[in-house]
Amino acid sequence: MRRFDFVTLKLFISVADEGRLTAAAEREHLALAAVSKRISDLEVLVGTTLFYRRPRGVELTPAGQAFLHHARRIMDNIERLQAELSEYGEGVRGHVRIHSNTSAIIAFLPQDLSAFSRIYPEIKIDLEERVSSEIITAVREGLTDIGIFAGHVAAPDLQQISYRQDRLVLMTPIDHPLAERESIAFNEALAFDFIGLQQDASLQSLLNEQATLACKTLRMSIQVRSFDAICRMIHHGMGVGVLPEQTIYSDLGDLQLKSIPLSDPWAQRELVIGMRRYASLHVTARHLVDHLTQEQKQVNLAVS
């Protein structure tokens, strides 16, 4: 048998997983024609048909089933090889790429990454702030090693580890009709105008979803790009807003604001660390994941 490349092996696995060439093309970010040609060329190369072509997609032949088993083993071995070889570059040095949502960057990562850098001063950290949907895409496409995003955002194809918990609160001006409340259900606040984030933010999507479930409309008067801007708009009486409690800046003390815990169960959010596979991470990235999850364990012990 002549040689075949790893890109084609990965593509074959995607077609087998998806059951449709179009879905595999979207998953691998390739043109449909390119996917079809690679699969046809692969069948010529191995000398047998690997897929039955059906009206609604493709199905593995018995030969295809056998090929899939070996293709998965080959790709798993390649990932393990890359991970193990990365350990030989230990100093421990290198760099780790992280994409994170705003909540984690404000509330948790400054202290966690600072502690990590004291332990591993030779490891460079590249941190980029993104919304959760962009983070998940970046992890899938290998544009970042790990991502930290809201746990309610679906990412079933990524391995996920719990990172931290945060609580959502309703922010109002100090003289607002709701300001005297000790806690409040989200649907009670929907009678008022909201200041929020842009539509692609996971928090904004969550609020829109909960308003729809309550059969009410989330009236957005202004949408901005940061939690800081939300607070300043609220201070000036432009509306109310929902924020993660630990992202409320201490230097906003000059603003006349009231923070009211939301009583809804979904207001207790989980932040997760997402990656394609922990075992395939290079050693420096695994050190960081281990550190971040250890920090979470210590927080849990302190709380208990």
C-alpha positions in Angstrom: 0.0 0.0 0.0 1.3 3.4 -0.9 1.5 6.0 1.8 -1.4 8.2 2.9 -1.3 11.5 4.9 -2.6 12.3 8.4 -4.8 15.1 7.1 -6.7 12.5 5.0 -6.9 10.1 7.9 -8.4 12.9 10.1 -10.9 13.7 7.3 -11.9 10.1 7.0 -12.6 9.9 10.7 -14.7 13.1 10.5 -16.8 11.7 7.6 -17.3 8.5 9.6 -18.4 10.4 12.7 -20.7 12.8 10.8 -22.2 10.4 8.3 -22.4 13.1 5.7 -19.7 14.7 3.5 -21.2 18.2 3.9 -21.1 18.0 7.7 -17.5 16.7 7.6 -16.5 19.5 5.3 -17.9 22.1 7.7 -16.2 20.4 10.6 -12.8 20.4 8.9 -13.3 23.8 7.2 -12.8 22.3 3.7 -14.8 22.6 0.5 -17.2 19.8 -0.2 -15.5 19.0 -3.5 -12.1 18.7 -1.8 -13.6 16.3 0.8 -15.2 14.1 -1.8 -12.0 13.9 -3.8 -9.8 13.0 -0.8 -12.2 10.2 0.2 -12.3 8.9 -3.4 -8.5 9.1 -3.7 -8.2 7.3 -0.4 -10.5 4.4 -1.6 -8.3 4.1 -4.7 -5.2 4.1 -2.6 -6.4 1.3 -0.3 -8.0 -0.6 -3.2 -11.5 -1.0 -1.8 -14.7 1.0 -1.1 -14.8 2.5 2.4 -18.3 4.1 2.3 -21.6 3.2 0.9 -23.1 6.3 -0.7 -26.7 6.7 0.4 -29.3 9.4 -0.6 -29.1 10.9 2.9 -25.4 10.5 3.5 -22.7 7.8 3.7 -22.3 4.6 5.7 -19.1 2.7 6.4 -18.6 -0.6 4.6 -17.0 -3.5 6.5 -13.7 -2.5 5.1 -14.4 1.1 6.2 -15.1 -0.1 9.8 -11.8 -1.9 9.9 -10.0 1.2 8.4 -11.7 3.5 11.0 -10.5 1.4 13.9 -6.9 1.6 12.7 -7.2 5.3 11.7 -8.3 6.2 15.2 -5.4 4.3 16.7 -2.9 6.0 14.4 -4.3 9.5 15.2 -4.3 8.8 18.9 -0.7 7.6 18.8 0.3 10.7 16.9 -1.3 12.9 19.6 0.4 10.9 22.4 3.8 11.2 20.5 3.4 15.0 20.3 2.5 15.2 24.0 5.4 13.0 25.1 8.0 14.7 22.9 6.9 18.1 24.3 8.1 16.9 27.7 11.7 16.6 26.5 11.8 20.3 25.9 11.2 20.8 29.6 13.1 23.4 31.3 10.1 23.6 32.1 9.7 26.3 29.5 7.6 27.2 26.5 4.3 29.0 26.2 0.6 28.3 26.6 -2.2 29.9 24.7 -5.4 30.7 26.6 -8.7 32.2 25.3 -11.0 33.2 28.2 -14.2 35.0 28.7 -14.4 38.3 30.5 -15.8 36.9 33.8 -12.8 34.6 34.4 -10.3 37.3 33.3 -11.6 39.8 35.8 -12.5 37.5 38.7 -10.1 34.6 38.8 -7.3 34.4 36.3 -5.2 37.4 37.6 -4.4 35.6 40.9 -4.3 32.1 39.4 -1.9 33.0 36.6 0.3 35.1 38.9 0.7 32.1 41.2 1.4 29.8 38.2 4.1 32.2 36.9 5.9 32.2 40.2 6.1 28.4 40.0 7.0 28.3 36.3 8.7 31.6 35.4 10.0 30.2 32.1 6.5 29.5 30.7 5.1 32.4 28.7 1.3 32.8 28.8 -0.6 34.2 25.8 -4.0 35.3 27.1 -6.8 36.6 24.8 -10.2 37.8 25.9 -13.1 36.4 23.8 -16.8 35.5 24.1 -17.6 31.9 24.9 -18.7 30.9 21.3 -15.4 32.2 19.8 -13.4 30.4 22.5 -15.0 27.1 21.7 -14.3 27.5 18.0 -10.7 28.5 18.7 -10.1 25.4 20.8 -11.7 23.2 18.1 -9.5 24.7 15.4 -6.3 24.5 17.4 -6.0 28.3 17.6 -5.6 28.1 21.4 -4.5 25.3 23.8 -7.2 25.7 26.3 -10.3 27.9 26.7 -12.2 29.1 29.7 -15.9 29.7 29.0 -19.4 29.5 30.5 -20.5 26.0 31.2 -24.0 26.5 29.8 -22.6 27.0 26.3 -22.8 23.7 24.4 -19.4 22.2 23.4 -20.0 18.4 23.5 -16.9 17.6 21.4 -14.5 19.2 23.9 -13.1 17.7 27.1 -14.3 20.0 29.9 -13.1 20.4 33.5 -14.9 22.5 36.1 -12.9 25.7 36.9 -14.9 28.1 39.1 -18.4 29.1 40.1 -19.8 32.6 39.9 -23.2 34.1 40.8 -25.2 36.5 38.7 -26.7 39.6 40.3 -29.0 42.3 39.2 -27.4 45.8 39.2 -29.6 48.8 39.7 -29.1 52.5 40.6 -29.2 53.0 44.3 -32.5 54.8 44.1 -34.2 52.3 41.8 -37.6 50.8 42.9 -36.0 47.4 43.2 -32.9 48.6 45.2 -34.4 47.6 48.5 -34.8 43.9 47.6 -32.5 41.4 49.3 -32.9 39.0 46.3 -35.0 38.9 43.2 -36.2 36.5 40.4 -35.0 37.5 37.0 -38.5 37.7 35.5 -39.5 40.3 38.1 -36.9 42.7 36.7 -38.1 42.3 33.1 -40.5 45.2 33.5 -37.5 47.5 33.3 -35.1 48.5 30.5 -31.8 46.6 30.5 -28.2 47.6 29.8 -26.4 44.5 28.4 -23.5 43.1 26.4 -23.5 42.5 22.6 -25.6 39.7 21.3 -22.7 37.3 20.8 -21.8 37.2 24.5 -22.8 34.0 26.2 -24.3 36.0 29.2 -26.5 38.0 26.9 -27.7 34.8 25.1 -28.5 33.2 28.5 -30.6 36.3 29.5 -32.4 36.3 26.2 -33.1 32.6 26.6 -34.5 33.0 30.2 -36.7 35.9 29.2 -38.2 33.8 26.4 -38.8 30.9 28.8 -40.6 33.3 31.1 -42.8 34.4 28.0 -41.5 37.9 28.4 -39.3 40.3 26.4 -35.9 41.4 27.5 -36.0 45.1 26.7 -32.5 46.2 25.8 -32.1 50.0 25.8 -28.3 49.9 25.3 -25.7 47.3 24.5 -22.0 47.8 25.3 -18.8 45.8 25.2 -17.7 45.7 28.9 -19.0 45.2 32.4 -17.5 48.5 33.4 -19.6 50.3 30.8 -22.8 48.5 31.9 -22.2 49.7 35.5 -21.6 53.3 34.4 -24.8 53.3 32.3 -26.8 51.9 35.2 -25.3 54.6 37.5 -26.7 57.3 35.2 -30.2 55.8 35.3 -30.2 54.2 31.8 -31.6 50.9 33.0 -30.7 47.8 35.0 -28.3 44.9 34.2 -27.2 41.4 35.1 -23.5 40.8 35.9 -21.3 38.1 37.5 -20.9 39.2 41.1 -17.1 38.9 41.2 -16.6 41.0 38.1 -18.0 44.2 39.7 -14.9 46.4 39.9 -13.8 47.6 43.3 -12.8 50.9 41.7 -16.4 51.6 40.8 -17.1 52.5 44.4 -17.9 56.1 43.4 -20.9 54.8 41.5 -24.3 54.7 43.2 -25.2 51.1 42.5 -27.0 48.3 44.3 -26.2 44.6 43.7 -29.2 42.2 44.2 -28.6 38.4 44.1 -30.8 36.6 41.5 -32.7 33.8 43.1 -33.0 31.7 39.9 -31.1 28.4 40.0 -29.4 29.2 36.6 -27.9 32.3 38.2 -25.3 30.1 39.8 -23.0 29.7 36.8 -20.1 27.3 36.2 -17.0 28.3 34.3 -15.1 25.4 32.6 -11.7 24.7 31.1 -12.2 23.3 27.7 -9.6 21.5 25.5 -9.7 19.0 22.6 -8.1 16.3 24.8 -6.0 16.6 28.0 -3.8 13.7 26.9 -2.8 15.5 23.7 -1.9 18.8 25.3 1.8 19.7 25.4 3.4 19.4 28.8 3.3 23.1 29.6 -0.4 23.4 28.9 -1.0 20.3 31.1 0.9 22.0 33.9 -1.4 25.0 33.6 -4.6 23.0 33.5 -3.4 21.0 36.6 -2.6 24.3 38.4 -6.0 25.9 37.6 -7.9 22.8 38.7 -5.8 22.6 41.9 -6.7 26.2 42.7 -10.4 25.3 42.3 -9.9 22.4 44.8 -8.3 24.7 47.3 -11.2 27.2 46.9 -13.7 24.4 47.6 -11.8 23.3 50.7 -11.8 26.9 52.0 -15.5 27.3 51.5 -16.3 23.9 53.1 
